[in-house]
Amino acid sequence: MALYMKAAEILEKAERKQGALKTLVYDSKFTNIKQLFALVCETQKFSSILEEVIESTKLLKQTKLRMPLAKVLVYDLLIGQGLKCGGTWKTMMMKHRPRLQAMLARMKVKQKVSKNEDLLPASVQRRAGDQLPRYVRVNTLKTTVEDAVDYLKRDGLAYLGQASRLDDLTLKEKVFVRDMHLPELLVFSPKTDFHDHFLYKAGHIILQDKASCLPAYLLNPPPGSHVIDACAAPGNKSSHLAAIMKNKGRLFAFDLDAKRLATMSTLLLRAGVTCQQLANQDFLKVDPDSPQYKDVEYVLLDPSCSGSGMVCLRDDASSTDQEEIQARLASLASFQLRCLNHGLRFPRLKRLVYSTCSIHSQENEEVVAACLQQNPDFRLVPVLSRWPERGLEPLTQCLRASPTKTRTHGFFVAVLEKDSEAGNKKQEPVVQISKAEATTHSPPTWEKRPAASEEESEASETDDKPTTAAGQADSTPGKKKRKRNRRKKKKTNATAATTTAE
């Protein structure tokens, strides 16, 4: 019965706008998060239908149940996979089952439909129809993409090679492809379940939405880097960063929730991550000038957000209070901007990736634009020029994701880099990638990354190297004459002049 009590509590809090559904579920400290999340999402989706059934049968009056608890119980009784409780609760609900079933049947007859899903409002049906593919990221700390593909083929699945367009991600059961954008991502039909699969239990594959893989992929810290994952739990992005770093370097991961951090520790252990340093700490209280972070050059910031991009969490705007929504978005955006400004304070920072699973510009483009105004020494850089959905004007350097245009959850990603000296601008890694993509004409090599990723790494490693022009200047004939003149000056002036020339 604990499952239903907790689900009812979360639904009630969500209706009162006390938090995003996803955040409330993860903060609940319930033992089986996956089971709770599924029940809450599905109950919320069928909320209007369940409420009509409950009110028509006068269930609340006869059982003394409150509406949120009645909804989760009736959902599992009539639409889900059956009640998962026993004792007096189950006896009571089974007693009312015939009347509840009859009412649901009458509703379907009245609307001339045969399926429960067909009773949903049109807007909700469209969302329910957004059947996203099952994405699986191969964990390169434990295996290779080729070995994972071979194992899955021996397991009875048919491999169709690498996808080349969005339509290739519409797959039948027992069929899979390699993603066209992310080289370590495999794509399966929507209902493919890996939770009991050996590769999942052994940490060889990570179940992660494609859009959620973008932040670590675009941050692309080379092996040996010092990296911060600012709001790290539940840990999929952290394990992705560790794989890109090949477990070499240091990965500082922060999260305020101790229980989520403990769960994350278990996930990272299963994934074979060894370079992590976890801290149960508020990222905003981390001192960027602390000696332990003096070598941090890369930051991944995925802060708390509305979760509006999650397919099962999107609200029907017509049934909500717009003033409350705007107030909540303003509060979230203020927090996100503080986190973003704080992340840019690390003295040796080269690149920061900011991401949210939100569709609202207040949490996305507006936060980034405000940050750039307050931090003129950083700039927004373009990434993945062939990605099908861009940030809203004028921030088209950013990426957006959605069920219709990218076959993923709703997502937003921005890449900020330290504005380099004029002489170094030709070595900006992300811009190099975009130029290379723009000049590709025959089979696009961008689809096969990691060629672009390697370019990014090489460019990062040369950021501190002198440019060719500077090297040529040092070898000019006038250099000896300038040195003779400097020797005639005082020692301090000579030192200063030498520093300036260099």
Secondary structure by P-SEA (a helix, b strand, c coil): caaaaaaaaaaaaaaaccccaaaaaaacccccaaaaaaaaaaaaaaaaaaaaaaaaacccccccccaaaaaaaaaaaccccccccccaaaaaaaaaaaaaaaaaaaaaaaaccccccccccaaaaaaaaccccbbbbcccccccaaaaaaaaaaacccccccccccccccccccccccccccccccccccccccccccccccccccccccccaaaaaaaccccccccccccccccaaaaaaaaaaccccbbbbbbccaaaaaaaaaaaaaaccccbbbbccccccccccccccccccbbbbbcccccccccccccccccccaaaaaaaaaaaaaaaaaaaaaaaccccccbbbbbbccccccccaaaaaaaaaacccbbbbbcccccccccccccccbbbbcccccccccbbbbbbccccccccccccaaaaaaaaaaaccccccccccaaaaaaaaaaaaacccccaaaaaaaaccaaaaaaaaaaaccaaaaaaaaaaac
